[in-house]
Structure formats: structure tokens, C-alpha cells
Amino acid sequence: MKTRKKYMSYLLLGGILLFGSCTLEEDPPFLTSETIYSNPDNAIGALNGVYHAWADWGTFRYFFPKLLNYNSGFYVSTEGGGPSNNNAVNSSMASLKPLEGDFTLNIVWNGHYNAIARANDVIEGVNSQGSNDETIQDILGQAYFIRAYSYFNLVQLWGDVPLRLVPVDTETLYLGKEDSKVILEQIISDSKSAIQNMNGMMGAGYPRQYAANMLLAKVYMYLATNTELQTNSENYWQLAYNEATEVYGNYSLVADYADLFDGRTNENTQESIFEIQFNSTIKSDLFRDWSIANYGEFPGWMQLRVNPEVYDRHLEAYPTDNQRLESTFLTSYDNTFGGTSTFYPDHNGSDRSQSWNTSFPLPFKTSLKDKTQTNNISQRNTIVYRYADLLLMLAEISNELQNGEQLSYVTEVLDRVGITPSSLYSGGQDAFREAIMAEYNYELLTEGHDWFNNRRRGYQWFKNHVIDPHNNYVNRNENFDVTHDIDESTVMHLPIPAAEVGANPEID
């Protein structure tokens, strides 16, 4: 194992690579914990190392968004030739039967625990110093936020997982699984510590304390809809409302929905609450897989496709929602060969049973947009939390509380794209619930929320609103599509990676 001092040095170096443009001509000196956390400049480097872990291969640089989309129930992948060519890994992922030996599971698992390990070191280092410096206080809050965010992902994706709250040493190298209830209580505690300590001193590119409020609101919503995980009789919808309203009004929607995804003007806007920073040194490789082929000079592999029922449902609900439909999906375009490429639902006279392209629309948010770009990697940031999501959360929460505010929040979101709420919003609490859960899909599709929102209300909701509608959809092309699994014991959580089970004797 590396020594603690070497680990600290790695954090500092990782932070410089992520947020800075300078280069190092020689190896930096090994820094002790005391040196790092008594000096704000050094502590910033350590914090940047934490955030670097969230821009790495197992996180937002590549594999984490792939896992969330492939296994959400809304997409299928052409990677490796597509499901029609028996691509076992991605067929199993898209059909909600991920294999425990899938490399994607292992690297995403490790990516989360890498971020947690770095956050643990910052938390222990700052707390051991007891500094009153405002910058170091903000750094402490940021580390609590990242630890809480990482564990919330893990507990939703895998359920019971190891809970590590201190830096690794030889005696604590292996940990068994902790009960999800305990982990959720820790997430709540960490989120509150983040809110208390985050003060905005870190400035642009770093989340403010409202990101932690939003995270905590999501945790309370998760508990409100998963009563078996509750540890007390509190009104979790009210707790979620209290946190979400702390965020309300501190951000605003950008004027043009498409600007959020054009790759040029979407950096740290007034709508962004938490986003992963990429730059000329740390770039996102995800776009090489999901960008559109022959749309521009860049190589596009377009390995992600949207299930047809997802597109049709949006079009039926809002046939005039041109901004969101055109920003989210691509169904045809003028290609670089001087012709027109067509996709679902534009069959262009072809036999759907013989055509992969006319069976699925393409996700356009996740594609490169600059037609002159020649490579397929990007410096474009990844937005994790944005204000429109917060408004939809408040609409859902207010509907559950029946406080009379629910329609106003969803109206704010829809006003931007020039449409009015669907008639379902005026049909009572149950109809509103159906409408707002669908609205998350229309507003946030492919942004990393689908996996969580589709499952948050439990298996029966997931089955009724995602699994069955896909399996039974009239426009589903069985020659190229996959059938979703309906086994409750397997579709709600991922299997712990085989590599982790094999390496960790404490996990059975």
C-alpha cells in the first residue's frame, strides 16, 4: 500500500491536473497532512483531487453515465454490434439483467470508492487541524458533499454496500456490507455537515451549499417513497420540501433550453447547481460513443439509442414541444456526404424489420454539436444538478403535500419552452403524480437521472411505467430490441461486481 504522504501528494497533483492549466517540471514534494490542511492553497489542491475522482474513467468521464443509461430501461446500445448480434454485456445491461462480471460495474464501483477515499482523507485532515479559515471550512463542506453524493449513488444502485468513513489502513482494508438504513443516515449527516460548512469561498466551478440542500431533498424523497428504509416516523415529504425551498430562487433557468447542451455556452450557467468540470487536460471520452455518425467532421459511433416508446410518449404529451424534442432526440439530419440520414420515426419507405436505424431515435443531447470538430472527445462539462430538476422536484413534493404550489413550479419549467402543462396536471393528485414523473423524462432524458427516477417509487411503479410499456409496445422491433427482465430481485439493484466479491473476503 502507498503511504499516507504519497496519497496526499497524489491528491494535490490530481487537483492541479483537473482545475489548473500549469504543468509540473518536477515531482512535487511529499506533503504531510499537517502541511496540506494548515495551508488553504495546499488544501485546495487536495479538494481538487477529490473532484478529479469524479471526472475519471469510472465516473463521469466515461463508464458511470454508460451504466446509468444502458440499465435505466429507456435505451439500448449498439456497442459491439448491437443486441441483434448477441452483444452479451450490453444486451444484458439494457434488458435489466446486468452480469456481475461486467467490467462496467466494477469500474463504476471502484470509481465511487476512489472518490470516497479521497473525501475521507480531506475530512480527517481538516478536522484534525481544527482550522477556522473560511476557505478550509468550505473545502471541508465540499468533501462532505462528495462523500454524501457518492454514497447516495451507491445505496440506490447496489443497496447494502461497505461504509467507509476513515482513510484506509491495513486493518480496515476490507469491510463487509452495511445496512442501507445506516448508510442513508450517514448520507443525511454528511449532507447537513456540507450545508453547514460550504460557504462559497471556492468560487466558480465549485458547487455552493445549495447543491447539498438539493442532494438532501433527493435523499428525503427517496426515503418518502421507500418506507422500508425509514428509521423514524417523520414526514419525509415535508423534510424534502424544507431542503428544496432552500435552493429555490438562488438559481434561474437559461433562456434557451438548447443552450444547455450545445457544448459551448453551457459552462457553469445560472441554471447549473452542480457540474463536473472538464478541460483541456481532463476531457470527456463519452462523446466518442454517443455522438452522431457523419453529423460533422468528428467520428461518431452513436452507440446509444432511445427506445421508441420514450420518444412517442414525449411527442404525444407535448406535440408542440419543439425545443425539448429537437434538443433531446435526432430523427433525421443532413449528413457530411450530402444526403439525409433518417431514424425512427422517419421510416423513409424502408422496411422497419430490416433496419436498425429506423427502429430507434438517436439521443442528441449526448452528441457533439460542432460540425468542424475533428476528434470525438470533449472539454464540455457534465451537468449533474440543474435548476429545472429542482423545480420538478418541488412540484412533485408539493403534490404529495397538497400545499397548492405544485402547478406553479412545473409551469416555470414549461414556460421556458413555450408550452402549457398537460391536462393531466389538473386531474387531481394521482394524475399529477403520473404527469410529473413523466415530466422528469421529458426534461432530463439522458442526463443521468433516468435510472434513479424510474426506480425511486419501487418495483411496481418501475414495472408499470417502464418495463411493461417497453415489452408490450406496438412499435418495438424485436429483431433489434431487447426484452426487459421482470424479476424484482434483480432489476432494482445491480449485482456487486464479481471482482469485488472475489477480492474482498468480508463480502459474501
Secondary structure, 3 states (H helix, E strand, C coil): CCCHHHHHHHHHHHHHHHHCCCCCCCCCCCCCHHHHHCCHHHHHHHHHHHHHHCCCCCCCCCHHHHHHHHCCCCEEECHHHCHHHCCHHHHHHHCCCCCCCCHHHHHHHHHHHHHHHHHHHHHHHHHHHCCCCHHHHHHHHHHHHHHHHHHHHHHHHHCCECCCCCCCCCCCCCCCCECHHHHHHHHHHHHHHHHHHCCCCCCCCCCCHHHHHHHHHHHHHHHHCCHHHCCCCCCHHHHHHHHHHHHCCCCCCCCCHHHHHCCCCCCCCCCEEEEECCCCCCCECCHHHHCCCCCCCCCCCCCEEECHHHHHHHHHHCCCCHHHHHHHEECEEECCCCCEEECCCCCCCCCHHHCCHHHCCEECCCCCCCCCCCCCCECCCEEEEEHHHHHHHHHHHHHHHCCCCHHHHHHHHHHHCCCCCCHHHHCCHHHHHHHHHHHHHHHHCCCCCHHHHHHCCCHHHHHHHHHHHHHCCCCCCCCCCCCCCCCHHHHCCCCCCHHHHHHCCCCC
